[in-house]
Amino acid sequence: MWVGGLRRPRYQGLAKASLQRQLTGAAINLVRIDAHTSGTPRTRTRTSNFAALRPGDSAGEAE
């Protein structure tokens, strides 16, 4: 799931910014709950370029 910078409000310190953070957090939690209840599998985390250089490990291999 890509949130795309929704957790950072446009203006810091305003009352609207606090409300935006709370609503965004609630929305992200609802998406996570929906994925959990529907059985959507979690995606693999990104392999860093450094970890992909490790010899003899499957960290850099795509499945």
C-alpha positions in Angstrom: 0.0 0.0 0.0 1.4 3.3 -1.0 0.1 6.3 1.0 1.9 9.0 -1.1 2.7 11.5 1.6 -0.7 11.8 3.1 0.7 11.7 6.6 2.3 15.1 6.2 -0.1 18.0 6.3 0.4 20.9 4.0 0.6 23.4 6.8 2.3 22.6 10.1 0.8 23.8 13.4 -2.7 24.6 12.4 -5.8 23.0 13.8 -6.6 21.6 10.4 -3.3 19.9 10.3 -4.0 18.0 13.5 -7.4 17.0 12.2 -5.9 15.9 8.9 -3.3 13.7 10.6 -6.0 12.1 12.7 -8.3 11.4 9.8 -5.5 10.1 7.7 -4.4 7.7 10.4 -7.9 6.4 10.8 -8.2 5.9 7.0 -5.0 4.0 6.9 -6.1 1.8 9.8 -9.4 1.1 8.0 -7.5 0.0 4.9 -5.3 -2.3 7.0 -8.3 -3.8 8.7 -10.0 -4.4 5.3 -6.9 -6.1 4.0 -6.6 -8.3 7.1 -10.3 -9.4 7.0 -10.4 -10.0 3.3 -7.2 -12.1 3.5 -5.1 -9.9 1.1 -1.5 -11.1 1.4 1.1 -8.6 2.5 3.7 -7.7 -0.1 7.4 -8.3 0.4 9.5 -5.4 1.6 11.9 -3.7 -0.8 15.3 -5.2 -1.1 18.0 -2.5 -0.8 20.7 -2.2 -3.5 23.3 -3.1 -0.8 21.4 -6.2 0.3 21.0 -7.3 -3.4 24.8 -7.4 -3.7 25.1 -10.1 -1.0 26.5 -13.3 -2.6 24.8 -16.7 -2.0 21.6 -15.2 -0.6 18.2 -15.0 -2.2 17.7 -11.4 -1.1 18.4 -10.0 -4.5 16.4 -12.5 -6.5 12.9 -11.8 -7.7 10.2 -14.4 -7.3 
